[in-house]
């Protein structure tokens, strides 16, 4: 079973890779890498949380068929809960699937849930072995730098919370 430090490493890594993935998708579909996100820094926490939850299930020895079902359900549940929470707290919807078929309150839709399913399975069984190797490589440094990453992430979260709750709507060009 993985230690909390390794799970935090994977959360940060996958949150950053999610930011890269969304930026790349935005570049492909809209011609610009920048896409407004909830946080100001280069993190998409939904992309960090879903893989960590799936990894925890895998580390617990859950069977492959169940992991494959969870690879569909967990990211969709995280996306739905995140969308609902952000809309409830900030009265803003960062993504909207309502025009797509088989959607639920615009927060999730079948098409993207199937994308997340494929990405989650690829992440869990393809990318995670590389991430595990990377963690083992940087673990001695990570053990003493993780608190700094935690502070940076918390500062980004608190600053974003404060500016968004105060009604400030103007965004910086680096946001996304």
ROFIDO-122874 format. One record per atom (N, C-alpha, C): y, z, x. Coordinates in nm, 2 decimals. Layout:
N
<<Y, Z, X>>
...
This chain:
176
<<-0.12, 0.00, 0.08>>
<<0.00, 0.00, 0.00>>
<<0.13, 0.00, 0.09>>
<<0.22, -0.08, 0.05>>
<<0.34, -0.09, 0.13>>
<<0.43, 0.03, 0.11>>
<<0.51, 0.05, 0.22>>
<<0.61, 0.16, 0.21>>
<<0.74, 0.12, 0.15>>
<<0.82, 0.21, 0.11>>
<<0.95, 0.18, 0.04>>
<<1.03, 0.10, 0.13>>
<<1.03, 0.12, 0.26>>
<<1.12, 0.04, 0.35>>
<<1.08, -0.11, 0.34>>
<<0.95, -0.14, 0.34>>
<<0.91, -0.28, 0.33>>
<<0.95, -0.34, 0.20>>
<<0.93, -0.26, 0.09>>
<<0.97, -0.32, -0.04>>
<<1.12, -0.35, -0.05>>
<<1.20, -0.26, 0.02>>
<<1.34, -0.29, 0.02>>
<<1.37, -0.41, 0.10>>
<<1.30, -0.43, 0.21>>
<<1.32, -0.55, 0.30>>
<<1.29, -0.67, 0.21>>
<<1.18, -0.67, 0.14>>
<<1.14, -0.78, 0.06>>
<<1.24, -0.81, -0.05>>
<<1.29, -0.70, -0.11>>
<<1.39, -0.71, -0.22>>
<<1.52, -0.78, -0.16>>
<<1.56, -0.74, -0.04>>
<<1.68, -0.80, 0.02>>
<<1.65, -0.94, 0.05>>
<<1.54, -0.97, 0.11>>
<<1.50, -1.11, 0.16>>
<<1.50, -1.20, 0.04>>
<<1.43, -1.16, -0.07>>
<<1.41, -1.25, -0.18>>
<<1.54, -1.26, -0.27>>
<<1.62, -1.15, -0.26>>
<<1.76, -1.16, -0.33>>
<<1.84, -1.26, -0.26>>
<<1.84, -1.27, -0.13>>
<<1.91, -1.36, -0.05>>
<<1.86, -1.50, -0.07>>
<<1.72, -1.52, -0.07>>
<<1.66, -1.65, -0.09>>
<<1.69, -1.70, -0.23>>
<<1.70, -1.61, -0.33>>
<<1.74, -1.65, -0.46>>
<<1.88, -1.70, -0.46>>
<<1.97, -1.64, -0.39>>
<<2.11, -1.69, -0.38>>
<<2.11, -1.83, -0.32>>
<<2.03, -1.85, -0.22>>
<<2.02, -1.99, -0.15>>
<<1.96, -2.09, -0.25>>
<<1.86, -2.05, -0.33>>
<<1.79, -2.13, -0.42>>
<<1.89, -2.17, -0.53>>
<<1.96, -2.08, -0.59>>
<<2.06, -2.11, -0.70>>
<<2.17, -2.19, -0.64>>
<<2.22, -2.16, -0.52>>
<<2.32, -2.25, -0.46>>
<<2.28, -2.39, -0.44>>
<<2.16, -2.40, -0.40>>
<<2.10, -2.54, -0.37>>
<<2.08, -2.61, -0.51>>
<<2.04, -2.54, -0.61>>
<<2.02, -2.61, -0.74>>
<<2.16, -2.65, -0.79>>
<<2.26, -2.56, -0.77>>
<<2.40, -2.59, -0.82>>
<<2.45, -2.71, -0.74>>
<<2.42, -2.72, -0.61>>
<<2.47, -2.83, -0.53>>
<<2.41, -2.96, -0.58>>
<<2.28, -2.95, -0.61>>
<<2.21, -3.07, -0.67>>
<<2.26, -3.11, -0.80>>
<<2.28, -3.02, -0.89>>
<<2.32, -3.05, -1.03>>
<<2.47, -3.07, -1.05>>
<<2.55, -2.99, -0.97>>
<<2.70, -3.00, -1.00>>
<<2.78, -3.04, -0.88>>
<<2.71, -3.06, -0.77>>
<<2.79, -3.11, -0.65>>
<<2.86, -3.00, -0.57>>
<<2.84, -2.88, -0.60>>
<<2.90, -2.77, -0.52>>
<<2.80, -2.66, -0.51>>
<<2.80, -2.59, -0.39>>
<<2.70, -2.48, -0.36>>
<<2.74, -2.36, -0.43>>
<<2.87, -2.34, -0.45>>
<<2.93, -2.22, -0.51>>
<<2.89, -2.21, -0.66>>
<<2.83, -2.10, -0.70>>
<<2.81, -2.07, -0.84>>
<<2.84, -1.93, -0.87>>
<<2.92, -1.90, -0.97>>
<<2.96, -1.77, -1.00>>
<<2.84, -1.68, -1.02>>
<<2.83, -1.57, -0.96>>
<<2.72, -1.48, -0.98>>
<<2.78, -1.34, -1.02>>
<<2.69, -1.25, -1.05>>
<<2.74, -1.12, -1.09>>
<<2.80, -1.05, -0.96>>
<<2.72, -1.06, -0.85>>
<<2.77, -0.99, -0.73>>
<<2.86, -1.09, -0.65>>
<<2.94, -1.03, -0.56>>
<<3.02, -1.11, -0.47>>
<<2.95, -1.16, -0.35>>
<<2.86, -1.08, -0.30>>
<<2.78, -1.11, -0.18>>
<<2.67, -1.21, -0.21>>
<<2.60, -1.25, -0.10>>
<<2.49, -1.35, -0.11>>
<<2.36, -1.29, -0.16>>
<<2.36, -1.23, -0.28>>
<<2.24, -1.17, -0.33>>
<<2.23, -1.20, -0.48>>
<<2.11, -1.23, -0.52>>
<<2.07, -1.24, -0.66>>
<<1.96, -1.14, -0.69>>
<<1.99, -1.02, -0.73>>
<<1.89, -0.92, -0.75>>
<<1.77, -0.95, -0.83>>
<<1.79, -1.04, -0.93>>
<<1.68, -1.08, -1.02>>
<<1.57, -1.14, -0.93>>
<<1.61, -1.22, -0.83>>
<<1.52, -1.29, -0.75>>
<<1.45, -1.19, -0.65>>
<<1.51, -1.08, -0.63>>
<<1.45, -0.97, -0.55>>
<<1.35, -0.88, -0.62>>
<<1.39, -0.85, -0.75>>
<<1.32, -0.76, -0.83>>
<<1.18, -0.81, -0.87>>
<<1.18, -0.93, -0.92>>
<<1.06, -0.99, -0.98>>
<<0.95, -1.00, -0.87>>
<<0.98, -1.06, -0.75>>
<<0.87, -1.06, -0.65>>
<<0.83, -0.92, -0.60>>
<<0.92, -0.83, -0.59>>
<<0.88, -0.69, -0.55>>
<<0.78, -0.63, -0.65>>
<<0.81, -0.65, -0.78>>
<<0.72, -0.60, -0.89>>
<<0.59, -0.67, -0.88>>
<<0.59, -0.80, -0.86>>
<<0.46, -0.87, -0.84>>
<<0.38, -0.83, -0.72>>
<<0.46, -0.81, -0.61>>
<<0.39, -0.76, -0.49>>
<<0.33, -0.62, -0.50>>
<<0.40, -0.54, -0.57>>
<<0.34, -0.40, -0.60>>
<<0.21, -0.41, -0.68>>
<<0.21, -0.50, -0.78>>
<<0.08, -0.52, -0.85>>
<<-0.03, -0.58, -0.76>>
<<0.01, -0.67, -0.67>>
<<-0.09, -0.73, -0.58>>
<<-0.14, -0.62, -0.48>>
<<-0.04, -0.54, -0.43>>
<<-0.08, -0.43, -0.34>>
<<-0.17, -0.32, -0.41>>
<<-0.16, -0.31, -0.54>>
<<-0.25, -0.22, -0.61>>
<<-0.39, -0.28, -0.63>>
<<-0.41, -0.40, -0.59>>
<<-0.54, -0.46, -0.60>>
<<-0.57, -0.52, -0.74>>
<<-0.47, -0.56, -0.82>>
<<-0.49, -0.61, -0.95>>
<<-0.56, -0.75, -0.93>>
<<-0.64, -0.79, -1.02>>
<<-0.72, -0.92, -1.01>>
<<-0.63, -1.04, -1.02>>
<<-0.68, -1.15, -0.95>>
<<-0.60, -1.27, -0.95>>
<<-0.56, -1.33, -1.08>>
<<-0.65, -1.33, -1.18>>
<<-0.61, -1.39, -1.31>>
<<-0.49, -1.31, -1.37>>
<<-0.50, -1.18, -1.36>>
<<-0.39, -1.09, -1.41>>
<<-0.26, -1.12, -1.33>>
<<-0.27, -1.13, -1.20>>
<<-0.15, -1.16, -1.12>>
<<-0.09, -1.29, -1.16>>
<<-0.17, -1.39, -1.19>>
<<-0.12, -1.52, -1.24>>
<<-0.05, -1.51, -1.37>>
<<-0.10, -1.43, -1.46>>
<<-0.03, -1.41, -1.59>>
<<0.10, -1.34, -1.57>>
<<0.09, -1.23, -1.48>>
<<0.22, -1.16, -1.45>>
<<0.32, -1.24, -1.38>>
<<0.28, -1.34, -1.30>>
<<0.37, -1.43, -1.24>>
<<0.45, -1.51, -1.34>>
<<0.40, -1.53, -1.46>>
<<0.48, -1.59, -1.57>>
<<0.56, -1.48, -1.64>>
<<0.50, -1.37, -1.67>>
<<0.57, -1.27, -1.76>>
<<0.68, -1.19, -1.69>>
<<0.65, -1.15, -1.56>>
<<0.75, -1.06, -1.49>>
<<0.88, -1.12, -1.47>>
<<0.89, -1.25, -1.41>>
<<1.02, -1.31, -1.39>>
<<1.09, -1.33, -1.52>>
<<1.02, -1.37, -1.62>>
<<1.08, -1.40, -1.75>>
<<1.14, -1.27, -1.81>>
<<1.06, -1.16, -1.80>>
<<1.11, -1.03, -1.85>>
<<1.23, -0.98, -1.77>>
<<1.23, -1.00, -1.64>>
<<1.34, -0.96, -1.55>>
<<1.47, -1.04, -1.59>>
<<1.45, -1.17, -1.61>>
<<1.56, -1.26, -1.64>>
<<1.62, -1.22, -1.78>>
<<1.53, -1.20, -1.88>>
<<1.58, -1.16, -2.01>>
<<1.65, -1.03, -2.00>>
<<1.59, -0.93, -1.94>>
<<1.66, -0.80, -1.93>>
<<1.79, -0.80, -1.86>>
<<1.79, -0.88, -1.75>>
<<1.92, -0.90, -1.68>>
<<2.02, -0.96, -1.76>>
<<1.99, -1.07, -1.83>>
<<2.08, -1.14, -1.91>>
<<2.14, -1.06, -2.02>>
<<2.05, -0.98, -2.09>>
<<2.09, -0.89, -2.20>>
<<2.18, -0.78, -2.14>>
<<2.14, -0.72, -2.03>>
<<2.22, -0.61, -1.98>>
<<2.36, -0.66, -1.93>>
<<2.36, -0.77, -1.86>>
<<2.49, -0.82, -1.82>>
<<2.58, -0.86, -1.94>>
<<2.53, -0.92, -2.04>>
<<2.60, -0.95, -2.16>>
<<2.65, -0.83, -2.23>>
<<2.56, -0.73, -2.24>>
<<2.60, -0.60, -2.31>>
<<2.71, -0.53, -2.23>>
<<2.69, -0.52, -2.10>>
<<2.79, -0.44, -2.02>>
<<2.92, -0.51, -2.00>>
<<2.92, -0.64, -1.98>>
<<3.04, -0.71, -1.94>>
<<3.09, -0.82, -2.04>>
<<3.01, -0.83, -2.15>>
<<3.05, -0.93, -2.25>>
<<3.06, -1.07, -2.20>>
<<2.98, -1.10, -2.11>>
<<2.98, -1.23, -2.05>>
<<2.83, -1.27, -2.02>>
<<2.81, -1.40, -2.05>>
<<2.67, -1.45, -2.03>>
<<2.68, -1.55, -1.91>>
<<2.61, -1.51, -1.80>>
<<2.62, -1.59, -1.68>>
<<2.53, -1.72, -1.69>>
<<2.43, -1.72, -1.77>>
<<2.35, -1.84, -1.80>>
<<2.32, -1.85, -1.94>>
<<2.30, -1.97, -2.00>>
<<2.28, -1.98, -2.14>>
<<2.18, -2.10, -2.16>>
<<2.06, -2.06, -2.21>>
<<1.96, -2.16, -2.24>>
<<1.96, -2.19, -2.39>>
<<2.06, -2.15, -2.47>>
<<2.05, -2.17, -2.61>>
<<2.03, -2.31, -2.66>>
<<2.07, -2.41, -2.58>>
<<2.06, -2.55, -2.62>>
<<1.92, -2.60, -2.58>>
<<1.84, -2.52, -2.52>>
<<1.71, -2.57, -2.48>>
<<1.60, -2.53, -2.58>>
<<1.50, -2.60, -2.59>>
<<1.39, -2.56, -2.68>>
<<1.32, -2.44, -2.64>>
<<1.26, -2.37, -2.73>>
<<1.18, -2.25, -2.70>>
<<1.26, -2.15, -2.61>>
<<1.37, -2.11, -2.66>>
<<1.45, -2.01, -2.59>>
<<1.46, -1.88, -2.67>>
<<1.50, -1.78, -2.60>>
<<1.52, -1.65, -2.67>>
<<1.66, -1.59, -2.64>>
<<1.75, -1.60, -2.74>>
<<1.89, -1.55, -2.73>>
<<1.96, -1.61, -2.61>>
<<1.92, -1.73, -2.57>>
<<1.99, -1.79, -2.46>>
<<1.96, -1.73, -2.32>>
<<1.89, -1.62, -2.32>>
<<1.86, -1.55, -2.19>>
<<1.74, -1.61, -2.11>>
<<1.64, -1.66, -2.19>>
<<1.52, -1.72, -2.12>>
<<1.48, -1.84, -2.21>>
<<1.41, -1.93, -2.15>>
<<1.35, -2.05, -2.22>>
<<1.22, -2.08, -2.15>>
<<1.14, -2.15, -2.23>>
<<1.01, -2.19, -2.18>>
<<1.01, -2.27, -2.05>>
<<1.10, -2.37, -2.05>>
<<1.11, -2.46, -1.93>>
<<1.14, -2.38, -1.80>>
<<1.24, -2.29, -1.80>>
<<1.27, -2.22, -1.68>>
<<1.16, -2.11, -1.65>>
<<1.10, -2.05, -1.76>>
<<1.00, -1.96, -1.74>>
<<0.88, -2.02, -1.66>>
<<0.85, -2.15, -1.70>>
<<0.74, -2.22, -1.62>>
<<0.79, -2.25, -1.48>>
<<0.91, -2.28, -1.46>>
<<0.96, -2.29, -1.32>>
<<0.94, -2.16, -1.24>>
<<0.98, -2.05, -1.31>>
<<0.97, -1.92, -1.24>>
<<0.82, -1.88, -1.21>>
<<0.74, -1.93, -1.30>>
<<0.59, -1.90, -1.29>>
<<0.54, -1.97, -1.16>>
<<0.58, -2.10, -1.14>>
<<0.54, -2.17, -1.02>>
<<0.60, -2.11, -0.90>>
<<0.73, -2.08, -0.91>>
<<0.79, -2.02, -0.79>>
<<0.74, -1.88, -0.76>>
<<0.71, -1.80, -0.86>>
<<0.65, -1.67, -0.83>>
<<0.51, -1.68, -0.77>>
<<0.43, -1.77, -0.82>>
<<0.29, -1.79, -0.76>>
<<0.31, -1.83, -0.62>>
<<0.40, -1.93, -0.59>>
<<0.42, -1.98, -0.46>>
<<0.47, -1.87, -0.36>>
<<0.56, -1.79, -0.42>>
<<0.62, -1.68, -0.34>>
<<0.51, -1.58, -0.31>>
<<0.43, -1.54, -0.41>>
<<0.33, -1.43, -0.39>>
<<0.22, -1.47, -0.30>>
<<0.18, -1.59, -0.31>>
<<0.06, -1.63, -0.23>>
<<0.09, -1.73, -0.11>>
<<0.21, -1.78, -0.11>>
<<0.25, -1.87, 0.00>>
<<0.36, -1.81, 0.09>>
<<0.47, -1.77, 0.03>>
<<0.58, -1.72, 0.11>>
<<0.56, -1.57, 0.16>>
<<0.50, -1.49, 0.07>>
<<0.48, -1.35, 0.11>>
<<0.41, -1.33, 0.24>>
<<0.30, -1.40, 0.27>>
<<0.24, -1.38, 0.40>>
<<0.34, -1.40, 0.52>>
<<0.43, -1.50, 0.50>>
<<0.53, -1.52, 0.61>>
<<0.64, -1.41, 0.61>>
<<0.67, -1.36, 0.49>>
<<0.77, -1.25, 0.48>>
<<0.70, -1.12, 0.54>>
<<0.57, -1.10, 0.51>>
<<0.51, -0.99, 0.57>>
<<0.51, -0.99, 0.73>>
<<0.48, -1.11, 0.78>>
<<0.49, -1.13, 0.92>>
<<0.63, -1.11, 0.98>>
<<0.73, -1.16, 0.90>>
<<0.87, -1.13, 0.94>>
<<0.90, -0.98, 0.94>>
<<0.86, -0.91, 0.84>>
<<0.88, -0.77, 0.83>>
<<0.82, -0.70, 0.95>>
<<0.70, -0.73, 0.98>>
<<0.63, -0.66, 1.09>>
<<0.71, -0.69, 1.22>>
<<0.76, -0.81, 1.23>>
<<0.84, -0.85, 1.35>>
<<0.97, -0.77, 1.36>>
<<1.04, -0.75, 1.25>>
<<1.17, -0.68, 1.26>>
<<1.16, -0.53, 1.22>>
<<1.04, -0.48, 1.19>>
<<1.03, -0.34, 1.14>>
<<1.10, -0.24, 1.23>>
<<1.08, -0.24, 1.36>>
<<1.15, -0.14, 1.44>>
<<1.30, -0.14, 1.42>>
<<1.36, -0.26, 1.41>>
<<1.50, -0.27, 1.39>>
<<1.54, -0.23, 1.24>>
<<1.45, -0.28, 1.15>>
<<1.48, -0.26, 1.01>>
<<1.48, -0.11, 0.98>>
<<1.40, -0.03, 1.04>>
<<1.39, 0.11, 1.01>>
<<1.52, 0.18, 1.03>>
<<1.60, 0.13, 1.12>>
<<1.73, 0.20, 1.14>>
<<1.85, 0.12, 1.08>>
<<1.83, -0.01, 1.05>>
<<1.94, -0.09, 0.99>>
<<1.93, -0.09, 0.83>>
<<1.82, -0.06, 0.78>>
<<1.80, -0.06, 0.63>>
<<1.91, 0.02, 0.56>>
<<1.94, 0.15, 0.61>>
<<2.05, 0.22, 0.54>>
<<2.18, 0.14, 0.53>>
<<2.21, 0.07, 0.64>>
<<2.34, -0.01, 0.64>>
<<2.33, -0.12, 0.54>>
<<2.21, -0.19, 0.52>>
<<2.20, -0.29, 0.42>>
<<2.21, -0.23, 0.28>>
<<2.15, -0.11, 0.27>>
<<2.16, -0.04, 0.14>>
<<2.31, -0.01, 0.10>>
<<2.38, 0.04, 0.20>>
<<2.53, 0.07, 0.18>>
<<2.60, -0.06, 0.14>>
<<2.58, -0.17, 0.21>>
<<2.65, -0.30, 0.18>>
<<2.61, -0.34, 0.04>>
<<2.49, -0.34, 0.01>>
<<2.44, -0.38, -0.13>>
<<2.51, -0.29, -0.23>>
<<2.51, -0.16, -0.21>>
<<2.57, -0.06, -0.30>>
<<2.72, -0.09, -0.31>>
<<2.78, -0.11, -0.20>>
<<2.93, -0.14, -0.20>>
<<2.96, -0.26, -0.28>>
<<2.88, -0.37, -0.26>>
<<2.90, -0.49, -0.34>>
<<2.88, -0.46, -0.49>>
<<2.77, -0.39, -0.52>>
<<2.75, -0.36, -0.66>>
<<2.86, -0.28, -0.72>>
<<2.90, -0.17, -0.65>>
<<3.01, -0.09, -0.71>>
<<3.14, -0.16, -0.72>>
<<3.18, -0.24, -0.62>>
<<3.30, -0.32, -0.62>>
<<3.30, -0.42, -0.73>>
<<3.19, -0.49, -0.75>>
<<3.17, -0.59, -0.85>>
<<3.18, -0.52, -0.99>>
<<3.11, -0.41, -1.00>>
<<3.12, -0.33, -1.13>>
<<3.26, -0.30, -1.16>>
<<3.33, -0.24, -1.07>>
<<3.47, -0.20, -1.09>>
<<3.56, -0.32, -1.13>>
<<3.55, -0.43, -1.06>>
<<3.64, -0.54, -1.09>>
<<3.60, -0.61, -1.22>>
<<3.48, -0.61, -1.25>>
<<3.44, -0.68, -1.37>>
<<3.47, -0.59, -1.49>>
<<3.45, -0.46, -1.48>>
<<3.47, -0.37, -1.59>>
<<3.62, -0.35, -1.61>>
<<3.71, -0.37, -1.51>>
<<3.85, -0.36, -1.53>>
<<3.91, -0.48, -1.59>>
<<3.83, -0.58, -1.62>>
<<3.88, -0.70, -1.68>>
<<3.93, -0.81, -1.59>>
<<3.92, -0.79, -1.46>>
<<3.97, -0.89, -1.37>>
<<3.87, -1.01, -1.38>>
<<3.93, -1.12, -1.41>>
<<3.84, -1.24, -1.43>>
<<3.86, -1.34, -1.31>>
<<3.96, -1.33, -1.24>>
<<3.98, -1.43, -1.13>>
<<3.88, -1.40, -1.02>>
<<3.81, -1.51, -0.98>>
<<3.70, -1.50, -0.88>>
<<3.75, -1.56, -0.75>>
<<3.69, -1.50, -0.64>>
<<3.72, -1.55, -0.51>>
<<3.64, -1.67, -0.48>>
<<3.69, -1.77, -0.39>>
<<3.61, -1.89, -0.36>>
<<3.47, -1.85, -0.30>>
<<3.46, -1.74, -0.23>>
<<3.33, -1.71, -0.16>>
<<3.23, -1.65, -0.26>>
<<3.27, -1.62, -0.38>>
<<3.18, -1.56, -0.47>>
<<3.07, -1.65, -0.51>>
<<2.95, -1.59, -0.53>>
<<2.84, -1.68, -0.58>>
<<2.71, -1.62, -0.53>>
